Amino acid sequence: MSERLTYREGMRQALREALLRDPRVFLMGEDVGMYGGSYAVSKGLLAEFGPERIRDTPLSELGFVGAGIGAALGGLKPIVEIMTVNFSLLALDQIVNTAAALRHMSGGQFHVPLVVRMATGAGRQLAAQHSHSLEGWYAHVPGLRVLAPATVEDARGMLWPALENPDPVIIFEHAQLYNVEATVEEGAGADIVHSRIRRPGRDLTLITFGGSLTATLAAAEGLAGAGIDAEVIDLRVLRPLDETTLLESVRRTHRVLVVEEEWRSGSLAAEIMTRIMEQAFFDLDTPPQRVCSAEVPIPYAKHLEEAALPQPSTIIAVAKRMLGRGSA
Amino acid sequence: MSPVPYTREQALELVRQMLRIRRFEESCAQLYGEMKIRGFLHLYIGEEAVAVGTITVLKPEDAIVATYREHGHALVRGIPARTIMAEMFGKSTGCCRGRGGSMHLFDAKSRFYGGNAIVGGSLPIAAGLALADKLLGRPQVTCCFFGDGAVAEGVFHETMNLAALWQLPVLFCCENNLYAMGTALDRYESQTNLCTKAASYRMATQQIDGMDVVAVHEAAKAAADEVRAGRGPLFLEFRTFRYRAHSMFDPDLYRNKQEIEEWKKRGPLHSFTGRLKSQGLMSEADFERLDAEVSEELKDAVAFAEASPFEPVETLYQDVCAPVAASA
């Protein structure tokens, strides 16, 4: 049996199934209950599961993320929703200094089975305090597992294994994806370990994740029209990186272009390119390239915001250059 | 002075616990000088009555969340002096196998959740532990220690609100030693009555003489009963004083000698033993016997730490994350 779902509905199904499956699971965050979730992900769950398990919180990111850590230590399986990655900075202390460090700091005595979900990314003219992509900051931290579901199937499938993971997991949901629709097989699971080839190709490898998968797949189609067969890899897991899948692909295509919405300086793209150069330098036919966001706080006006973000046309132009196909 | 409301055995146990902390801390200072203990070292001398008076009223199933000045709390909770000392020596027999040191003592068996060195960072964790107890219907208390300095952190206010709003079973124990590191309370707080702050969240509060172990013990007993009965969180402010500098790096230039001498006159150990002697509950010989026992325990702890091996460097990457199965 397959069904047609939006990314939002996929995530909601995942939440519902987790709440039904394990009484220790509960959801908390700003406006997850009465309001239905700021992106309407948890709509209807309050009526079904009640205010203890669908728990509205004050605007206290540091407080309720810390409480999530404590609840996890106390034997529950909390899912904490933070409205956006920008707001998550208010909780960074608890995530980095406590959740990520506790297992090691306690000599393995304690662990924090906490899932933190948050929206990320630009594209809705929300300007410089609601649009950023800071996934790489989290992917920098040992002790965390960082996921970026980019498909409806992953939105539905990654939450349960994340909850089963004994250590803290951060899930980034790109806000542009919530309305994306796809047909998914009922009960299809997803792992939280591997990257996936979303489009096989021979000529170059495009590596991306989250919201940038759409633009990258579109660029790959555009490149196909120009006779360039691009492979598209969806990272899915930002920490720890699935190096095997990346390196295998690059060793076949000999060219790599990383596409993502973070700023390029110190980005995940920088890390991925470095690892490829460290381990597959002599397999490369051309220097690795990347298409990232412009290094500006994301602006409000539509044309400026678009200019700041990776677009299929830019990806196509860079890819063509890498293959010596003119300046485009 | 009113008679102490304890049997001779109970009274001597309080003396013994305070002595254990006093001698342990004195020994730490010396071992720091001998370079056996490194890193930051924060001594609790002068504040012993608070840890002893509160922790002795808790049950084994209760939880404790403490600060980086926590050797005393760990000792009273029953973590063996041997494993605490070995931890400070950075040895593999330490309670955190040398990953934590003085500031990060943890013990799963006695539900001792650190050893937290981000000021205020332990507060929301305590709220979360209590949330788990509440949702799972366990009549347990989470006892949360923090200093006066934590009150200036935003997370203090976020946690007070969450705990009161959700009626969480937390016993908040503010160890007000009048200085946030080197800054005096009236130089960093507009409102120096700390109970007022907790009370503004509609929490019951009480200010207690933290130099008087009887006052501490009686207040903590009553407060823990209230919290355990589900009558919400409670805030106890213990007025106390550390005799030593903030840490071993602190030249203590911000306090005058007279202030320290005044507080020493009210020292928790000699004021209590004086009371017991005048009431015929304790003799000088009793004290000497206790002191000898404590010295023996300490000598054994130091010898144990000294003789213990260091962790093999090969274990460096242990306990960062649990291994994750490759498939969902």
Interface residues (C-beta under 8 A of the other chain):
Chain A: F26 E52 T57 P58 S60 L62 G63 F64 V65 G66 A67 G68 I69 G70 A71 A72 L73 G74 G75 L76 P78 D93 Q94 N97 T98 L102 R103 H104 M105 S106 G107 G108 Q109 F110 H111 P142 G143 R145 G157 W160 P161 N165 P166 D167 G189 A190 D191 I192 V193 H194
Chain B: A63 V65 G94 C95 C96 R97 G98 R99 G100 H104 F106 D107 A108 Y113 G114 G115 N116 I118 G121 L123 P124 I125 A126 A127 G128 L129 A130 L131 A132 D133 L135 L136 T142 G154 V155 E158 T159 N161 L162 L165 Q318 D319 V320 C321 A322 V324 A325 A326 S327 A328
